[in-house]
Each structure stands twice: as C-alpha cells, then as structure tokens.
C-alpha cells in the first residue's frame, strides 16, 4: 500500500516513515526541507522536494499512485516563535492542511493522519487531560493546530475525508538502534537541549519558570518516546484502513516529569553535571500538561514499549553524542 508522508524529513515524520517501510508500505515523502533533513530520509522511499501549500504539486503526487492514506506532519512547531510570528504559523500550518485536504478530495484519498498537539488544551493544572477537556490554546501554534482539526472535521462532512487526529504531548528521545533522532539545532525541546549541554555543545540549560504550583516549582510534562509515538501513527492508519471512524486521540503515557527531574535524569545517564540557569516564565507555556491516554490504549490496544524516562533520556543523549557539532 502507498502512503504519502508530508514533512517526512522531520524528526517525527522520518521515524514514522521508516516504520512504514519496515512494515512493507510504499512511502512517498513530500518535504520542502525548511526544517527537515534529507539525511533523515530512508533510501527506501520516494522523496519529493516541495511545499505542501502547492496545490498543483500535491494533487499531482496524490493522483500519481493509489494512496491508501496521507500522514501530515508538515508544520511549524516552536511555541515562542509562533507568538512572535503568528501569521507565518497560520499560513503554514492551517494553509498546509487546507491544501493537502483539498488535494485528497481531488485524488479520492479518504484516510488522513494528522499531527496535532496537546497545546490545543492550554493549561489544565488539575488532573489528567482527556480528549474531552475544553480546548483553550495559549499560543498561535496551538491555535493553528486546533483550527486544522476543525477543518478536517468539516472536510469529512463535505467529501468523506476520514481522519485520526493525534494530539502529541512532549515527544522526545531517539531510535534505540541509534539510526535516527532529533537533528534540529534550534529546537526548544528540553531533552534535546539538555543532551546538547551534556555533550558540551551548550554552556548551560535555562529553566523557564521556577515558581509554578508544582512540587519543585518547575513545569510538568508528559514525555513520550518518539518510537512509541511512531507506533501510534501506524495503528491510526491501520484503524482507518479497517473502517474505523474519525476521532481524536491523546498521545502520552499518563504521567509527567518536572523540568528539574528531566535535567537530573540527563545528568545521570550522561555522567555530566552541566550548568542550569533559572529564568522567568515564558509566555505561552502551560504549568502542567499530562495526558489521559486511556482512549488510545483501548481503541488501538496500545501498550507503550518505552515508557521510561531513563530510556528516553539515554537514547536522546546517545544520539546527540553521535552527531557532529
């Protein structure tokens, strides 16, 4: 079966693409390489250099083969940047979804896996966040993803495009065989940044906010290993291929770690005691973000294989050590 992966040269998209190849899917990647890396692309896929907002290109690609589905990762995703450049985020993230959805209609493709985010929820300091938790994005990034989810729901009503919307919590780690990981040097991902510091590529790590209403004063996040998240994408596609109804699913483990706990774990697995600098809170950051993952566990019969902060941190650190500065 053929699958189009937009943004497949990126961190998550490249991991998912490799898993698709391993399972026997024929994979086509469409990526403009604005943030992705050609070196992350498997040699066993067809790679097309282009922008998802180019309706002629995307329609041509989808009409070229009998695609069973589209996995849409292509998006801008840095929260602080989205606050400074909201128009770019709406143009890219919302515009990209509209174009790919329209191209699916043109080509008769009916299955769509969408890369969404827990940032649609905003800040919910009490308890776990379920799919029914009210949405209240704190930044344009989260708002752009929520708008995209709404567009996909409307597209199903209009022309039968069924979708699985996966709301990621904090994705981290690297392939455990050392073959792939986070390559972006400007990322704000805490575990990536801490791994860089542990390898001597940064002088220190900044903690944004030490006065939150949490046990140690720092923000709490639900960290999911990138390979467990990749598995969920495959399950989501197979669910749609088997006739499953459109739905939204949280992707997390159901428990969180504070910023300080993560930094201590990176120090432990690396053996390096890097410097930490306390800074004021950042605009757009939630105090706590932890998933209620009961729904995805039940519907997909999912049991994560890497639900361990040490595994996540060690894989990220080992990957960072392998990268040239």
ABEGO torsion letter per residue (X at the ends): XBBBBBGAABAAAAAAAAAAAAAGBBBBBBBAGAABBAAABBAABBBBBBBAABAAAAAAAAAABBBABBBBABBBABAAAAAABAAAAAAAAAAAAAAAAAAAAAAGBABBBBBBBAAAAEBBABEBBBAABBBBBABAAAAAAAAAAAAAAAAAAAAGBBBBBBBBBBBBEBBAAGABBBABAABABAAAAAAAAAAGABABBBBBEAABBBAAGBBBBBBBBAAAAAAAAAAAAAAAAAGBBBBBBBBBAGBBBBAAAAAAAAAAAAGBBBBBBBBBBBBGBBABBBBBAAAAAAAAGBBBAABBAAAAAAAAAAAAAABBX
